[in-house]
Amino acid sequence: MQIQLKQREIEEALKGYINKHGISLLNKEIIISFTAGRKDSGLSADICIEDAHAASQLHTDDTGSSDSPPAPLASGDPPEEPVAAPTKASSLFQK
C-alpha cells in the first residue's frame, strides 16, 4: 500500500498534532516551513506559532499599509528567510 500526502494535508496533520498535545491554535497564525535534507535526513518542518494580532503587525510597514501575504511555494523551492528592517544604531561615543 502507498499513501501520498500533499503539502496542505501534511500542514493540517501537523496542526492537529500540535492541538492534540495541548497547544491552542485559536486566534493564532501558524507558519510552517519545510526543508528537504540531504540523503537520509528526510524532510523537516519548522513551525512558528504567533498571536494573529502580532503576526498581522509584522506585515505592516511604517506607513501602516499591509503587505500582501507571500505566494505559496512551489514544490521543492526553499522557503525565504524574513529580513529584518535595518535600525539606526546610536553610538556610545557621541556627545
mmCIF file as gemmi writes it, N, C-alpha and C atoms, coordinates in Angstrom:
data_model
loop_
_atom_site.group_PDB
_atom_site.id
_atom_site.type_symbol
_atom_site.label_atom_id
_atom_site.label_alt_id
_atom_site.label_comp_id
_atom_site.label_asym_id
_atom_site.label_entity_id
_atom_site.label_seq_id
_atom_site.pdbx_PDB_ins_code
_atom_site.Cartn_x
_atom_site.Cartn_y
_atom_site.Cartn_z
_atom_site.occupancy
_atom_site.B_iso_or_equiv
_atom_site.pdbx_formal_charge
_atom_site.auth_seq_id
_atom_site.auth_asym_id
_atom_site.pdbx_PDB_model_num
ATOM 1 N N . MET Axp A 1 ? 0.845 -1.163 0 1 0 ? 1 A 1
ATOM 2 C CA . MET Axp A 1 ? 0 0 0 1 0 ? 1 A 1
ATOM 3 C C . MET Axp A 1 ? 0.899 1.237 0 1 0 ? 1 A 1
ATOM 4 N N . GLN Axp A 2 ? 0.475 2.26 -0.724 1 0 ? 2 A 1
ATOM 5 C CA . GLN Axp A 2 ? 1.206 3.514 -0.781 1 0 ? 2 A 1
ATOM 6 C C . GLN Axp A 2 ? 0.229 4.655 -0.502 1 0 ? 2 A 1
ATOM 7 N N . ILE Axp A 3 ? 0.631 5.546 0.387 1 0 ? 3 A 1
ATOM 8 C CA . ILE Axp A 3 ? -0.192 6.704 0.717 1 0 ? 3 A 1
ATOM 9 C C . ILE Axp A 3 ? 0.597 7.944 0.336 1 0 ? 3 A 1
ATOM 10 N N . GLN Axp A 4 ? -0.024 8.82 -0.426 1 0 ? 4 A 1
ATOM 11 C CA . GLN Axp A 4 ? 0.64 10.051 -0.846 1 0 ? 4 A 1
ATOM 12 C C . GLN Axp A 4 ? -0.115 11.236 -0.246 1 0 ? 4 A 1
ATOM 13 N N . LEU Axp A 5 ? 0.618 12.095 0.467 1 0 ? 5 A 1
ATOM 14 C CA . LEU Axp A 5 ? 0.019 13.269 1.085 1 0 ? 5 A 1
ATOM 15 C C . LEU Axp A 5 ? 0.52 14.531 0.408 1 0 ? 5 A 1
ATOM 16 N N . LYS Axp A 6 ? -0.37 15.463 0.194 1 0 ? 6 A 1
ATOM 17 C CA . LYS Axp A 6 ? 0.004 16.76 -0.356 1 0 ? 6 A 1
ATOM 18 C C . LYS Axp A 6 ? 0.432 17.672 0.795 1 0 ? 6 A 1
ATOM 19 N N . GLN Axp A 7 ? 1.149 18.735 0.475 1 0 ? 7 A 1
ATOM 20 C CA . GLN Axp A 7 ? 1.673 19.635 1.498 1 0 ? 7 A 1
ATOM 21 C C . GLN Axp A 7 ? 0.554 20.17 2.385 1 0 ? 7 A 1
ATOM 22 N N . ARG Axp A 8 ? -0.561 20.537 1.811 1 0 ? 8 A 1
ATOM 23 C CA . ARG Axp A 8 ? -1.683 21.068 2.587 1 0 ? 8 A 1
ATOM 24 C C . ARG Axp A 8 ? -2.177 20.039 3.608 1 0 ? 8 A 1
ATOM 25 N N . GLU Axp A 9 ? -2.234 18.768 3.214 1 0 ? 9 A 1
ATOM 26 C CA . GLU Axp A 9 ? -2.664 17.706 4.121 1 0 ? 9 A 1
ATOM 27 C C . GLU Axp A 9 ? -1.657 17.514 5.254 1 0 ? 9 A 1
ATOM 28 N N . ILE Axp A 10 ? -0.382 17.628 4.943 1 0 ? 10 A 1
ATOM 29 C CA . ILE Axp A 10 ? 0.666 17.5 5.965 1 0 ? 10 A 1
ATOM 30 C C . ILE Axp A 10 ? 0.564 18.655 6.956 1 0 ? 10 A 1
ATOM 31 N N . GLU Axp A 11 ? 0.332 19.879 6.441 1 0 ? 11 A 1
ATOM 32 C CA . GLU Axp A 11 ? 0.187 21.033 7.314 1 0 ? 11 A 1
ATOM 33 C C . GLU Axp A 11 ? -0.994 20.858 8.266 1 0 ? 11 A 1
ATOM 34 N N . GLU Axp A 12 ? -2.124 20.393 7.752 1 0 ? 12 A 1
ATOM 35 C CA . GLU Axp A 12 ? -3.297 20.162 8.599 1 0 ? 12 A 1
ATOM 36 C C . GLU Axp A 12 ? -3.014 19.083 9.642 1 0 ? 12 A 1
ATOM 37 N N . ALA Axp A 13 ? -2.278 18.045 9.266 1 0 ? 13 A 1
ATOM 38 C CA . ALA Axp A 13 ? -1.929 16.984 10.211 1 0 ? 13 A 1
ATOM 39 C C . ALA Axp A 13 ? -1.006 17.522 11.313 1 0 ? 13 A 1
ATOM 40 N N . LEU Axp A 14 ? -0.063 18.389 10.95 1 0 ? 14 A 1
ATOM 41 C CA . LEU Axp A 14 ? 0.826 18.983 11.947 1 0 ? 14 A 1
ATOM 42 C C . LEU Axp A 14 ? 0.038 19.865 12.913 1 0 ? 14 A 1
ATOM 43 N N . LYS Axp A 15 ? -0.914 20.637 12.397 1 0 ? 15 A 1
ATOM 44 C CA . LYS Axp A 15 ? -1.752 21.477 13.258 1 0 ? 15 A 1
ATOM 45 C C . LYS Axp A 15 ? -2.567 20.606 14.214 1 0 ? 15 A 1
ATOM 46 N N . GLY Axp A 16 ? -3.095 19.493 13.723 1 0 ? 16 A 1
ATOM 47 C CA . GLY Axp A 16 ? -3.835 18.569 14.567 1 0 ? 16 A 1
ATOM 48 C C . GLY Axp A 16 ? -2.953 17.953 15.641 1 0 ? 16 A 1
ATOM 49 N N . TYR Axp A 17 ? -1.728 17.617 15.286 1 0 ? 17 A 1
ATOM 50 C CA . TYR Axp A 17 ? -0.755 17.046 16.229 1 0 ? 17 A 1
ATOM 51 C C . TYR Axp A 17 ? -0.439 18.05 17.337 1 0 ? 17 A 1
ATOM 52 N N . ILE Axp A 18 ? -0.216 19.313 16.95 1 0 ? 18 A 1
ATOM 53 C CA . ILE Axp A 18 ? 0.092 20.361 17.929 1 0 ? 18 A 1
ATOM 54 C C . ILE Axp A 18 ? -1.095 20.564 18.864 1 0 ? 18 A 1
ATOM 55 N N . ASN Axp A 19 ? -2.303 20.639 18.304 1 0 ? 19 A 1
ATOM 56 C CA . ASN Axp A 19 ? -3.512 20.826 19.094 1 0 ? 19 A 1
ATOM 57 C C . ASN Axp A 19 ? -3.729 19.656 20.049 1 0 ? 19 A 1
ATOM 58 N N . LYS Axp A 20 ? -3.455 18.451 19.591 1 0 ? 20 A 1
ATOM 59 C CA . LYS Axp A 20 ? -3.627 17.244 20.401 1 0 ? 20 A 1
ATOM 60 C C . LYS Axp A 20 ? -2.703 17.258 21.618 1 0 ? 20 A 1
ATOM 61 N N . HIS Axp A 21 ? -1.567 17.921 21.489 1 0 ? 21 A 1
ATOM 62 C CA . HIS Axp A 21 ? -0.602 17.978 22.583 1 0 ? 21 A 1
ATOM 63 C C . HIS Axp A 21 ? -0.815 19.184 23.498 1 0 ? 21 A 1
ATOM 64 N N . GLY Axp A 22 ? -1.987 19.809 23.412 1 0 ? 22 A 1
ATOM 65 C CA . GLY Axp A 22 ? -2.378 20.823 24.376 1 0 ? 22 A 1
ATOM 66 C C . GLY Axp A 22 ? -2.006 22.247 24.02 1 0 ? 22 A 1
ATOM 67 N N . ILE Axp A 23 ? -1.531 22.51 22.822 1 0 ? 23 A 1
ATOM 68 C CA . ILE Axp A 23 ? -1.203 23.868 22.407 1 0 ? 23 A 1
ATOM 69 C C . ILE Axp A 23 ? -2.386 24.407 21.611 1 0 ? 23 A 1
ATOM 70 N N . SER Axp A 24 ? -3.036 25.434 22.154 1 0 ? 24 A 1
ATOM 71 C CA . SER Axp A 24 ? -4.202 26.004 21.493 1 0 ? 24 A 1
ATOM 72 C C . SER Axp A 24 ? -3.774 26.82 20.279 1 0 ? 24 A 1
ATOM 73 N N . LEU Axp A 25 ? -4.448 26.613 19.177 1 0 ? 25 A 1
ATOM 74 C CA . LEU Axp A 25 ? -4.173 27.351 17.949 1 0 ? 25 A 1
ATOM 75 C C . LEU Axp A 25 ? -5.265 28.378 17.664 1 0 ? 25 A 1
ATOM 76 N N . LEU Axp A 26 ? -6.153 28.593 18.635 1 0 ? 26 A 1
ATOM 77 C CA . LEU Axp A 26 ? -7.233 29.55 18.49 1 0 ? 26 A 1
ATOM 78 C C . LEU Axp A 26 ? -6.659 30.966 18.441 1 0 ? 26 A 1
ATOM 79 N N . ASN Axp A 27 ? -7.035 31.739 17.432 1 0 ? 27 A 1
ATOM 80 C CA . ASN Axp A 27 ? -6.542 33.106 17.215 1 0 ? 27 A 1
ATOM 81 C C . ASN Axp A 27 ? -5.027 33.16 17.051 1 0 ? 27 A 1
ATOM 82 N N . LYS Axp A 28 ? -4.459 32.132 16.452 1 0 ? 28 A 1
ATOM 83 C CA . LYS Axp A 28 ? -3.018 32.069 16.211 1 0 ? 28 A 1
ATOM 84 C C . LYS Axp A 28 ? -2.765 31.991 14.715 1 0 ? 28 A 1
ATOM 85 N N . GLU Axp A 29 ? -1.626 32.518 14.3 1 0 ? 29 A 1
ATOM 86 C CA . GLU Axp A 29 ? -1.178 32.347 12.917 1 0 ? 29 A 1
ATOM 87 C C . GLU Axp A 29 ? -0.057 31.318 12.95 1 0 ? 29 A 1
ATOM 88 N N . ILE Axp A 30 ? -0.195 30.295 12.134 1 0 ? 30 A 1
ATOM 89 C CA . ILE Axp A 30 ? 0.774 29.206 12.092 1 0 ? 30 A 1
ATOM 90 C C . ILE Axp A 30 ? 1.495 29.263 10.755 1 0 ? 30 A 1
ATOM 91 N N . ILE Axp A 31 ? 2.822 29.336 10.816 1 0 ? 31 A 1
ATOM 92 C CA . ILE Axp A 31 ? 3.641 29.349 9.611 1 0 ? 31 A 1
ATOM 93 C C . ILE Axp A 31 ? 4.5 28.087 9.647 1 0 ? 31 A 1
ATOM 94 N N . ILE Axp A 32 ? 4.365 27.262 8.618 1 0 ? 32 A 1
ATOM 95 C CA . ILE Axp A 32 ? 5.116 26.008 8.545 1 0 ? 32 A 1
ATOM 96 C C . ILE Axp A 32 ? 6.044 26.079 7.349 1 0 ? 32 A 1
ATOM 97 N N . SER Axp A 33 ? 7.339 25.882 7.609 1 0 ? 33 A 1
ATOM 98 C CA . SER Axp A 33 ? 8.349 25.891 6.552 1 0 ? 33 A 1
ATOM 99 C C . SER Axp A 33 ? 8.962 24.502 6.463 1 0 ? 33 A 1
ATOM 100 N N . PHE Axp A 34 ? 8.931 23.937 5.28 1 0 ? 34 A 1
ATOM 101 C CA . PHE Axp A 34 ? 9.502 22.615 5.059 1 0 ? 34 A 1
ATOM 102 C C . PHE Axp A 34 ? 10.904 22.748 4.483 1 0 ? 34 A 1
ATOM 103 N N . THR Axp A 35 ? 11.79 21.865 4.934 1 0 ? 35 A 1
ATOM 104 C CA . THR Axp A 35 ? 13.157 21.833 4.435 1 0 ? 35 A 1
ATOM 105 C C . THR Axp A 35 ? 13.501 20.398 4.071 1 0 ? 35 A 1
ATOM 106 N N . ALA Axp A 36 ? 13.965 20.209 2.842 1 0 ? 36 A 1
ATOM 107 C CA . ALA Axp A 36 ? 14.389 18.882 2.404 1 0 ? 36 A 1
ATOM 108 C C . ALA Axp A 36 ? 15.859 18.704 2.759 1 0 ? 36 A 1
ATOM 109 N N . GLY Axp A 37 ? 16.152 17.65 3.495 1 0 ? 37 A 1
ATOM 110 C CA . GLY Axp A 37 ? 17.531 17.355 3.871 1 0 ? 37 A 1
ATOM 111 C C . GLY Axp A 37 ? 18.223 16.533 2.795 1 0 ? 37 A 1
ATOM 112 N N . ARG Axp A 38 ? 19.483 16.321 3.002 1 0 ? 38 A 1
ATOM 113 C CA . ARG Axp A 38 ? 20.261 15.524 2.054 1 0 ? 38 A 1
ATOM 114 C C . ARG Axp A 38 ? 20.254 14.054 2.459 1 0 ? 38 A 1
ATOM 115 N N . LYS Axp A 39 ? 20.268 13.218 1.474 1 0 ? 39 A 1
ATOM 116 C CA . LYS Axp A 39 ? 20.324 11.758 1.63 1 0 ? 39 A 1
ATOM 117 C C . LYS Axp A 39 ? 19.264 11.265 2.603 1 0 ? 39 A 1
ATOM 118 N N . ASP Axp A 40 ? 19.682 10.672 3.715 1 0 ? 40 A 1
ATOM 119 C CA . ASP Axp A 40 ? 18.749 10.054 4.653 1 0 ? 40 A 1
ATOM 120 C C . ASP Axp A 40 ? 18.172 11.028 5.676 1 0 ? 40 A 1
ATOM 121 N N . SER Axp A 41 ? 18.475 12.315 5.555 1 0 ? 41 A 1
ATOM 122 C CA . SER Axp A 41 ? 17.966 13.3 6.522 1 0 ? 41 A 1
ATOM 123 C C . SER Axp A 41 ? 16.468 13.498 6.393 1 0 ? 41 A 1
ATOM 124 N N . GLY Axp A 42 ? 15.935 13.291 5.209 1 0 ? 42 A 1
ATOM 125 C CA . GLY Axp A 42 ? 14.497 13.417 5.006 1 0 ? 42 A 1
ATOM 126 C C . GLY Axp A 42 ? 14.014 14.856 5.041 1 0 ? 42 A 1
ATOM 127 N N . LEU Axp A 43 ? 12.756 15.019 5.355 1 0 ? 43 A 1
ATOM 128 C CA . LEU Axp A 43 ? 12.094 16.314 5.363 1 0 ? 43 A 1
ATOM 129 C C . LEU Axp A 43 ? 11.925 16.767 6.808 1 0 ? 43 A 1
ATOM 130 N N . SER Axp A 44 ? 12.133 18.057 7.063 1 0 ? 44 A 1
ATOM 131 C CA . SER Axp A 44 ? 11.865 18.6 8.396 1 0 ? 44 A 1
ATOM 132 C C . SER Axp A 44 ? 10.92 19.784 8.243 1 0 ? 44 A 1
ATOM 133 N N . ALA Axp A 45 ? 10.223 20.101 9.323 1 0 ? 45 A 1
ATOM 134 C CA . ALA Axp A 45 ? 9.269 21.203 9.32 1 0 ? 45 A 1
ATOM 135 C C . ALA Axp A 45 ? 9.57 22.119 10.49 1 0 ? 45 A 1
ATOM 136 N N . ASP Axp A 46 ? 9.705 23.417 10.209 1 0 ? 46 A 1
ATOM 137 C CA . ASP Axp A 46 ? 9.836 24.441 11.244 1 0 ? 46 A 1
ATOM 138 C C . ASP Axp A 46 ? 8.47 25.094 11.384 1 0 ? 46 A 1
ATOM 139 N N . ILE Axp A 47 ? 7.969 25.149 12.617 1 0 ? 47 A 1
ATOM 140 C CA . ILE Axp A 47 ? 6.632 25.644 12.863 1 0 ? 47 A 1
ATOM 141 C C . ILE Axp A 47 ? 6.712 26.866 13.765 1 0 ? 47 A 1
ATOM 142 N N . CYS Axp A 48 ? 6.155 27.976 13.298 1 0 ? 48 A 1
ATOM 143 C CA . CYS Axp A 48 ? 6.122 29.223 14.057 1 0 ? 48 A 1
ATOM 144 C C . CYS Axp A 48 ? 4.664 29.514 14.412 1 0 ? 48 A 1
ATOM 145 N N . ILE Axp A 49 ? 4.391 29.675 15.713 1 0 ? 49 A 1
ATOM 146 C CA . ILE Axp A 49 ? 3.037 29.944 16.19 1 0 ? 49 A 1
ATOM 147 C C . ILE Axp A 49 ? 3.058 31.309 16.866 1 0 ? 49 A 1
ATOM 148 N N . GLU Axp A 50 ? 2.253 32.243 16.352 1 0 ? 50 A 1
ATOM 149 C CA . GLU Axp A 50 ? 2.195 33.597 16.891 1 0 ? 50 A 1
ATOM 150 C C . GLU Axp A 50 ? 0.739 34.02 17.046 1 0 ? 50 A 1
ATOM 151 N N . ASP Axp A 51 ? 0.511 34.994 17.928 1 0 ? 51 A 1
ATOM 152 C CA . ASP Axp A 51 ? -0.821 35.577 18.032 1 0 ? 51 A 1
ATOM 153 C C . ASP Axp A 51 ? -1.179 36.185 16.684 1 0 ? 51 A 1
ATOM 154 N N . ALA Axp A 52 ? -2.416 36.017 16.266 1 0 ? 52 A 1
ATOM 155 C CA . ALA Axp A 52 ? -2.843 36.534 14.967 1 0 ? 52 A 1
ATOM 156 C C . ALA Axp A 52 ? -2.674 38.044 14.898 1 0 ? 52 A 1
ATOM 157 N N . HIS Axp A 53 ? -2.93 38.755 15.981 1 0 ? 53 A 1
ATOM 158 C CA . HIS Axp A 53 ? -2.785 40.21 16.008 1 0 ? 53 A 1
ATOM 159 C C . HIS Axp A 53 ? -1.316 40.599 15.848 1 0 ? 53 A 1
ATOM 160 N N . ALA Axp A 54 ? -0.412 39.943 16.558 1 0 ? 54 A 1
ATOM 161 C CA . ALA Axp A 54 ? 1.022 40.256 16.47 1 0 ? 54 A 1
ATOM 162 C C . ALA Axp A 54 ? 1.567 39.903 15.099 1 0 ? 54 A 1
ATOM 163 N N . ALA Axp A 55 ? 1.111 38.814 14.533 1 0 ? 55 A 1
ATOM 164 C CA . ALA Axp A 55 ? 1.592 38.4 13.213 1 0 ? 55 A 1
ATOM 165 C C . ALA Axp A 55 ? 1.148 39.384 12.143 1 0 ? 55 A 1
ATOM 166 N N . SER Axp A 56 ? -0.061 39.949 12.271 1 0 ? 56 A 1
ATOM 167 C CA . SER Axp A 56 ? -0.518 40.91 11.267 1 0 ? 56 A 1
ATOM 168 C C . SER Axp A 56 ? 0.28 42.202 11.352 1 0 ? 56 A 1
ATOM 169 N N . GLN Axp A 57 ? 0.783 42.556 12.526 1 0 ? 57 A 1
ATOM 170 C CA . GLN Axp A 57 ? 1.609 43.748 12.674 1 0 ? 57 A 1
ATOM 171 C C . GLN Axp A 57 ? 2.974 43.559 12.027 1 0 ? 57 A 1
ATOM 172 N N . LEU Axp A 58 ? 3.45 42.335 11.944 1 0 ? 58 A 1
ATOM 173 C CA . LEU Axp A 58 ? 4.732 42.068 11.302 1 0 ? 58 A 1
ATOM 174 C C . LEU Axp A 58 ? 4.672 42.394 9.824 1 0 ? 58 A 1
ATOM 175 N N . HIS Axp A 59 ? 3.493 42.321 9.211 1 0 ? 59 A 1
ATOM 176 C CA . HIS Axp A 59 ? 3.333 42.562 7.784 1 0 ? 59 A 1
ATOM 177 C C . HIS Axp A 59 ? 2.953 44.017 7.494 1 0 ? 59 A 1
ATOM 178 N N . THR Axp A 60 ? 3.076 44.901 8.497 1 0 ? 60 A 1
ATOM 179 C CA . THR Axp A 60 ? 2.712 46.303 8.32 1 0 ? 60 A 1
ATOM 180 C C . THR Axp A 60 ? 3.972 47.155 8.377 1 0 ? 60 A 1
ATOM 181 N N . ASP Axp A 61 ? 4.148 48.041 7.38 1 0 ? 61 A 1
ATOM 182 C CA . ASP Axp A 61 ? 5.316 48.91 7.395 1 0 ? 61 A 1
ATOM 183 C C . ASP Axp A 61 ? 5.023 50.186 8.171 1 0 ? 61 A 1
ATOM 184 N N . ASP Axp A 62 ? 5.966 51.131 8.184 1 0 ? 62 A 1
ATOM 185 C CA . ASP Axp A 62 ? 5.828 52.353 8.967 1 0 ? 62 A 1
ATOM 186 C C . ASP Axp A 62 ? 4.643 53.206 8.544 1 0 ? 62 A 1
ATOM 187 N N . THR Axp A 63 ? 4.198 53.112 7.304 1 0 ? 63 A 1
ATOM 188 C CA . THR Axp A 63 ? 3.083 53.918 6.833 1 0 ? 63 A 1
ATOM 189 C C . THR Axp A 63 ? 1.736 53.318 7.222 1 0 ? 63 A 1
ATOM 190 N N . GLY Axp A 64 ? 1.748 52.109 7.782 1 0 ? 64 A 1
ATOM 191 C CA . GLY Axp A 64 ? 0.517 51.468 8.216 1 0 ? 64 A 1
ATOM 192 C C . GLY Axp A 64 ? -0.131 50.614 7.151 1 0 ? 64 A 1
ATOM 193 N N . SER Axp A 65 ? 0.456 50.543 5.953 1 0 ? 65 A 1
ATOM 194 C CA . SER Axp A 65 ? -0.133 49.695 4.913 1 0 ? 65 A 1
ATOM 195 C C . SER Axp A 65 ? 0.359 48.274 5.083 1 0 ? 65 A 1
ATOM 196 N N . SER Axp A 66 ? -0.504 47.328 4.784 1 0 ? 66 A 1
ATOM 197 C CA . SER Axp A 66 ? -0.152 45.922 4.951 1 0 ? 66 A 1
ATOM 198 C C . SER Axp A 66 ? 0.42 45.353 3.67 1 0 ? 66 A 1
ATOM 199 N N . ASP Axp A 67 ? 1.413 44.484 3.849 1 0 ? 67 A 1
ATOM 200 C CA . ASP Axp A 67 ? 1.945 43.744 2.712 1 0 ? 67 A 1
ATOM 201 C C . ASP Axp A 67 ? 0.981 42.62 2.378 1 0 ? 67 A 1
ATOM 202 N N . SER Axp A 68 ? 0.953 42.217 1.146 1 0 ? 68 A 1
ATOM 203 C CA . SER Axp A 68 ? 0.141 41.066 0.794 1 0 ? 68 A 1
ATOM 204 C C . SER Axp A 68 ? 0.865 39.813 1.268 1 0 ? 68 A 1
ATOM 205 N N . PRO Axp A 69 ? 0.139 38.745 1.598 1 0 ? 69 A 1
ATOM 206 C CA . PRO Axp A 69 ? 0.792 37.527 2.064 1 0 ? 69 A 1
ATOM 207 C C . PRO Axp A 69 ? 1.644 36.922 0.96 1 0 ? 69 A 1
ATOM 208 N N . PRO Axp A 70 ? 2.705 36.225 1.345 1 0 ? 70 A 1
ATOM 209 C CA . PRO Axp A 70 ? 3.575 35.647 0.325 1 0 ? 70 A 1
ATOM 210 C C . PRO Axp A 70 ? 2.849 34.58 -0.476 1 0 ? 70 A 1
ATOM 211 N N . ALA Axp A 71 ? 3.237 34.452 -1.721 1 0 ? 71 A 1
ATOM 212 C CA . ALA Axp A 71 ? 2.648 33.432 -2.591 1 0 ? 71 A 1
ATOM 213 C C . ALA Axp A 71 ? 3.104 32.064 -2.118 1 0 ? 71 A 1
ATOM 214 N N . PRO Axp A 72 ? 2.275 31.027 -2.277 1 0 ? 72 A 1
ATOM 215 C CA . PRO Axp A 72 ? 2.679 29.685 -1.866 1 0 ? 72 A 1
ATOM 216 C C . PRO Axp A 72 ? 3.895 29.235 -2.666 1 0 ? 72 A 1
ATOM 217 N N . LEU Axp A 73 ? 4.749 28.472 -1.988 1 0 ? 73 A 1
ATOM 218 C CA . LEU Axp A 73 ? 5.964 27.991 -2.625 1 0 ? 73 A 1
ATOM 219 C C . LEU Axp A 73 ? 5.652 26.794 -3.517 1 0 ? 73 A 1
ATOM 220 N N . ALA Axp A 74 ? 6.339 26.736 -4.625 1 0 ? 74 A 1
ATOM 221 C CA . ALA Axp A 74 ? 6.226 25.563 -5.482 1 0 ? 74 A 1
ATOM 222 C C . ALA Axp A 74 ? 6.963 24.415 -4.805 1 0 ? 74 A 1
ATOM 223 N N . SER Axp A 75 ? 6.585 23.222 -5.111 1 0 ? 75 A 1
ATOM 224 C CA . SER Axp A 75 ? 7.214 22.05 -4.51 1 0 ? 75 A 1
ATOM 225 C C . SER Axp A 75 ? 8.707 22.063 -4.786 1 0 ? 75 A 1
ATOM 226 N N . GLY Axp A 76 ? 9.51 21.916 -3.734 1 0 ? 76 A 1
ATOM 227 C CA . GLY Axp A 76 ? 10.959 21.849 -3.884 1 0 ? 76 A 1
ATOM 228 C C . GLY Axp A 76 ? 11.658 23.179 -3.724 1 0 ? 76 A 1
ATOM 229 N N . ASP Axp A 77 ? 10.911 24.304 -3.73 1 0 ? 77 A 1
ATOM 230 C CA . ASP Axp A 77 ? 11.54 25.606 -3.54 1 0 ? 77 A 1
ATOM 231 C C . ASP Axp A 77 ? 11.856 25.792 -2.061 1 0 ? 77 A 1
ATOM 232 N N . PRO Axp A 78 ? 13.04 26.314 -1.729 1 0 ? 78 A 1
ATOM 233 C CA . PRO Axp A 78 ? 13.35 26.553 -0.321 1 0 ? 78 A 1
ATOM 234 C C . PRO Axp A 78 ? 12.58 27.763 0.178 1 0 ? 78 A 1
ATOM 235 N N . PRO Axp A 79 ? 12.162 27.764 1.456 1 0 ? 79 A 1
ATOM 236 C CA . PRO Axp A 79 ? 11.434 28.911 1.988 1 0 ? 79 A 1
ATOM 237 C C . PRO Axp A 79 ? 12.361 30.11 2.124 1 0 ? 79 A 1
ATOM 238 N N . GLU Axp A 80 ? 11.807 31.3 1.923 1 0 ? 80 A 1
ATOM 239 C CA . GLU Axp A 80 ? 12.598 32.515 2.068 1 0 ? 80 A 1
ATOM 240 C C . GLU Axp A 80 ? 12.663 32.899 3.536 1 0 ? 80 A 1
ATOM 241 N N . GLU Axp A 81 ? 13.83 33.363 3.969 1 0 ? 81 A 1
ATOM 242 C CA . GLU Axp A 81 ? 14.01 33.818 5.331 1 0 ? 81 A 1
ATOM 243 C C . GLU Axp A 81 ? 13.529 35.259 5.429 1 0 ? 81 A 1
ATOM 244 N N . PRO Axp A 82 ? 12.781 35.625 6.48 1 0 ? 82 A 1
ATOM 245 C CA . PRO Axp A 82 ? 12.37 37.013 6.628 1 0 ? 82 A 1
ATOM 246 C C . PRO Axp A 82 ? 13.579 37.908 6.885 1 0 ? 82 A 1
ATOM 247 N N . VAL Axp A 83 ? 13.521 39.105 6.356 1 0 ? 83 A 1
ATOM 248 C CA . VAL Axp A 83 ? 14.616 40.05 6.521 1 0 ? 83 A 1
ATOM 249 C C . VAL Axp A 83 ? 14.142 41.177 7.423 1 0 ? 83 A 1
ATOM 250 N N . ALA Axp A 84 ? 14.891 41.424 8.496 1 0 ? 84 A 1
ATOM 251 C CA . ALA Axp A 84 ? 14.531 42.485 9.422 1 0 ? 84 A 1
ATOM 252 C C . ALA Axp A 84 ? 14.929 43.83 8.84 1 0 ? 84 A 1
ATOM 253 N N . ALA Axp A 85 ? 14.117 44.841 9.121 1 0 ? 85 A 1
ATOM 254 C CA . ALA Axp A 85 ? 14.429 46.189 8.649 1 0 ? 85 A 1
ATOM 255 C C . ALA Axp A 85 ? 15.634 46.717 9.428 1 0 ? 85 A 1
ATOM 256 N N . PRO Axp A 86 ? 16.553 47.409 8.76 1 0 ? 86 A 1
ATOM 257 C CA . PRO Axp A 86 ? 17.719 47.932 9.476 1 0 ? 86 A 1
ATOM 258 C C . PRO Axp A 86 ? 17.285 48.995 10.481 1 0 ? 86 A 1
ATOM 259 N N . THR Axp A 87 ? 17.973 49.018 11.606 1 0 ? 87 A 1
ATOM 260 C CA . THR Axp A 87 ? 17.669 50.002 12.629 1 0 ? 87 A 1
ATOM 261 C C . THR Axp A 87 ? 18.832 50.959 12.751 1 0 ? 87 A 1
ATOM 262 N N . LYS Axp A 88 ? 18.53 52.188 13.131 1 0 ? 88 A 1
ATOM 263 C CA . LYS Axp A 88 ? 19.567 53.199 13.296 1 0 ? 88 A 1
ATOM 264 C C . LYS Axp A 88 ? 20.189 52.993 14.666 1 0 ? 88 A 1
ATOM 265 N N . ALA Axp A 89 ? 21.494 52.714 14.68 1 0 ? 89 A 1
ATOM 266 C CA . ALA Axp A 89 ? 22.187 52.463 15.934 1 0 ? 89 A 1
ATOM 267 C C . ALA Axp A 89 ? 22.782 53.762 16.445 1 0 ? 89 A 1
ATOM 268 N N . SER Axp A 90 ? 22.674 53.962 17.745 1 0 ? 90 A 1
ATOM 269 C CA . SER Axp A 90 ? 23.298 55.131 18.337 1 0 ? 90 A 1
ATOM 270 C C . SER Axp A 90 ? 24.645 54.711 18.907 1 0 ? 90 A 1
ATOM 271 N N . SER Axp A 91 ? 25.616 55.584 18.799 1 0 ? 91 A 1
ATOM 272 C CA . SER Axp A 91 ? 26.956 55.285 19.261 1 0 ? 91 A 1
ATOM 273 C C . SER Axp A 91 ? 27.099 55.662 20.728 1 0 ? 91 A 1
ATOM 274 N N . LEU Axp A 92 ? 27.865 54.9 21.438 1 0 ? 92 A 1
ATOM 275 C CA . LEU Axp A 92 ? 28.147 55.218 22.828 1 0 ? 92 A 1
ATOM 276 C C . LEU Axp A 92 ? 29.121 56.388 22.952 1 0 ? 92 A 1
ATOM 277 N N . PHE Axp A 93 ? 29.826 56.697 21.866 1 0 ? 93 A 1
ATOM 278 C CA . PHE Axp A 93 ? 30.88 57.687 21.892 1 0 ? 93 A 1
ATOM 279 C C . PHE Axp A 93 ? 30.445 59.067 21.387 1 0 ? 93 A 1
ATOM 280 N N . GLN Axp A 94 ? 29.192 59.249 21.042 1 0 ? 94 A 1
ATOM 281 C CA . GLN Axp A 94 ? 28.703 60.547 20.591 1 0 ? 94 A 1
ATOM 282 C C . GLN Axp A 94 ? 28.411 61.439 21.796 1 0 ? 94 A 1
ATOM 283 N N . LYS Axp A 95 ? 28.65 62.739 21.615 1 0 ? 95 A 1
ATOM 284 C CA . LYS Axp A 95 ? 28.381 63.695 22.711 1 0 ? 95 A 1
ATOM 285 C C . LYS Axp A 95 ? 27.022 64.32 22.577 1 0 ? 95 A 1
